[in-house]
Amino acid sequence: MRASVRKYTSQPVSDELLNSLLEEALHTQTMGNLQLYSVVVTRDEEKKSILAPAHFSQPMVMGAPVVLTFCADFRRTTDWALNRDAHPGYDNLISFQNAATDALLFCQRFCDLAEAKGLGLCFLGTTIYNSQQIVEALELPQLTFPVATITLGWPAEQPKPSDRLPLEAIVHHETYAPYTPERIDKFYSHKESLEENKRFVEINAKETLAQVFTDIRYTAEANETFSVNMLEAMRRQGFLNGNMTTKKVGRPEMLECDVVRFQNKKDRWVAFVGLLNGRPYEIFTGILDDDEGIMVPKSVSDGYIIRRVLRDGSRRYDFQFTNKRGYKIVIEGLSERFNPEYWNYAKLISGILRYGMPLDNVISLVSSLQLDSDNMNTWVSGVAKALKRYIAPASDAEANVSDSEEEND
Ligand SMILES: Cc1cc2nc3c(=O)[nH]c(=O)nc-3n(C[C@H](O)[C@H](O)[C@H](O)COP(=O)(O)O)c2cc1C
């Protein structure tokens, strides 16, 4: 049975053997038979020492005679198209995913063939954590991206095969069977009972094996940082040019809307947060002033913001809700009902929301606005507060609403 090998003898892996294995792996399945992958072979010690830090200096990089970096590659296909009077459109996420799939399949096929020949190897997932460093070290052009690294050599160790979950834990028949607490116990108890894993828990001063993974090995914080790095590297490599992330999403005439009330000092405020696919798309907010006609019954917590284009081409935003008796009520001209200064700032903030800036960045931006009047600063904190509920998990969102400054509806 196979196992990852992390120690290698000094015996070289010949070019002849390596090429014959890669050659055979070329026959793996590939999208449209386009072979959307490349592999960079690193043997040179100096080059390996440049790569090593990107892999957190895992000793296998320097210790293996060969390091292979498998790359998603739409560069070659794009150049082919450009040279043949064709118009490639592969600077987008789906092309990245297709090329990454191709590269990983090719890599896995290579691994199977190499292990069958008695070679030892280890897969390095660190490739996607520090991809920008690898791009630079290997001088990868746009529309290529490193997705897997294999350290390869003749084994200097014979590790014993590691445990696996039982097949039953992996296979679902016809439909997906939920993992009830009983099924989790059944599938994970063997892994948790292994001496090495018990030791792992103890050394790390944790209570469960799962905590070793969540709190130490693969933390949310690290994953989020690596995600940001990876997205930035993908953007630099040209894979996010044709995506929606930087484009405005068309606004439907009617947007679902949450009504968020809050109290700031003595004033009662209201925010109408228009939502597109559950994410804030625009926000109207100001003092809840009955005299001016914003008379939203306390029981109303949602509705629709409707955009109307008037005859003179100007736009008006109305709020529609359904009252307790099931009648639709429309409050016309949300934009005109609030202080024009609030409205102008709201337009800017809505613009940022529409173009997809991450919500926590929008909130930091709004919170950092330095404005002259007390009222405007109150407005700013109200907007930040209204938006915060969309990044907090449900329980936190509820906590936000009931904090001391919130109105108790
Ligand atoms: C996506 C992925 C990332 C991995 N990253 C690393 C790594 O960075 N370092 C390492 O030593 N092993 C790495 N491995 C190897 C796994 O640790 C190994 O496959 C797993 O523990 C099971 O052990 P086995 O391959 O000996 O059966 C990775 C494997 C995969 C599939």
The ligand as a MOL file (V3000), in Angstrom:
LIG
                    3D

  0  0  0     0  0            999 V3000
M  V30 BEGIN CTAB
M  V30 COUNTS 31 33 0 0 0
M  V30 BEGIN ATOM
M  V30 1 C -3.6770 18.8420 -0.9390 0
M  V30 2 C -2.5610 18.1510 -0.2030 0
M  V30 3 C -1.6340 18.9260 0.4570 0
M  V30 4 C -0.5620 18.3150 1.1170 0
M  V30 5 N 0.4180 19.1040 1.6540 0
M  V30 6 C 1.4660 18.5110 2.2670 0
M  V30 7 C 2.5350 19.3050 2.7460 0
M  V30 8 O 2.5730 20.5210 2.5580 0
M  V30 9 N 3.5460 18.6690 3.4030 0
M  V30 10 C 3.5500 17.3200 3.5910 0
M  V30 11 O 4.4920 16.8240 4.2030 0
M  V30 12 N 2.5640 16.5370 3.1080 0
M  V30 13 C 1.5330 17.1000 2.4450 0
M  V30 14 N 0.5480 16.3200 1.8990 0
M  V30 15 C 0.5810 14.8600 2.0890 0
M  V30 16 C -0.4190 14.4430 3.1450 0
M  V30 17 O 0.0370 14.8700 4.4100 0
M  V30 18 C -0.6120 12.9160 3.1210 0
M  V30 19 O -1.0380 12.5230 1.8530 0
M  V30 20 C -1.6290 12.4730 4.1570 0
M  V30 21 O -1.2010 12.7710 5.4550 0
M  V30 22 C -1.8720 10.9710 4.0650 0
M  V30 23 O -0.6750 10.2540 4.1880 0
M  V30 24 P -0.1620 9.2520 3.0590 0
M  V30 25 O -0.0250 10.0130 1.7750 0
M  V30 26 O 1.1500 8.7300 3.5510 0
M  V30 27 O -1.1930 8.1720 2.9250 0
M  V30 28 C -0.4970 16.8990 1.1940 0
M  V30 29 C -1.4330 16.1280 0.5110 0
M  V30 30 C -2.4370 16.7550 -0.2060 0
M  V30 31 C -3.3850 15.9030 -1.0100 0
M  V30 END ATOM
M  V30 BEGIN BOND
M  V30 1 1 1 2
M  V30 2 1 2 3
M  V30 3 2 2 30
M  V30 4 2 3 4
M  V30 5 1 4 5
M  V30 6 1 4 28
M  V30 7 2 5 6
M  V30 8 1 6 7
M  V30 9 1 6 13
M  V30 10 2 7 8
M  V30 11 1 7 9
M  V30 12 1 9 10
M  V30 13 2 10 11
M  V30 14 1 10 12
M  V30 15 2 12 13
M  V30 16 1 13 14
M  V30 17 1 14 15
M  V30 18 1 14 28
M  V30 19 1 15 16
M  V30 20 1 16 17
M  V30 21 1 16 18
M  V30 22 1 18 19
M  V30 23 1 18 20
M  V30 24 1 20 21
M  V30 25 1 20 22
M  V30 26 1 22 23
M  V30 27 1 23 24
M  V30 28 2 24 25
M  V30 29 1 24 26
M  V30 30 1 24 27
M  V30 31 2 28 29
M  V30 32 1 29 30
M  V30 33 1 30 31
M  V30 END BOND
M  V30 END CTAB
M  END
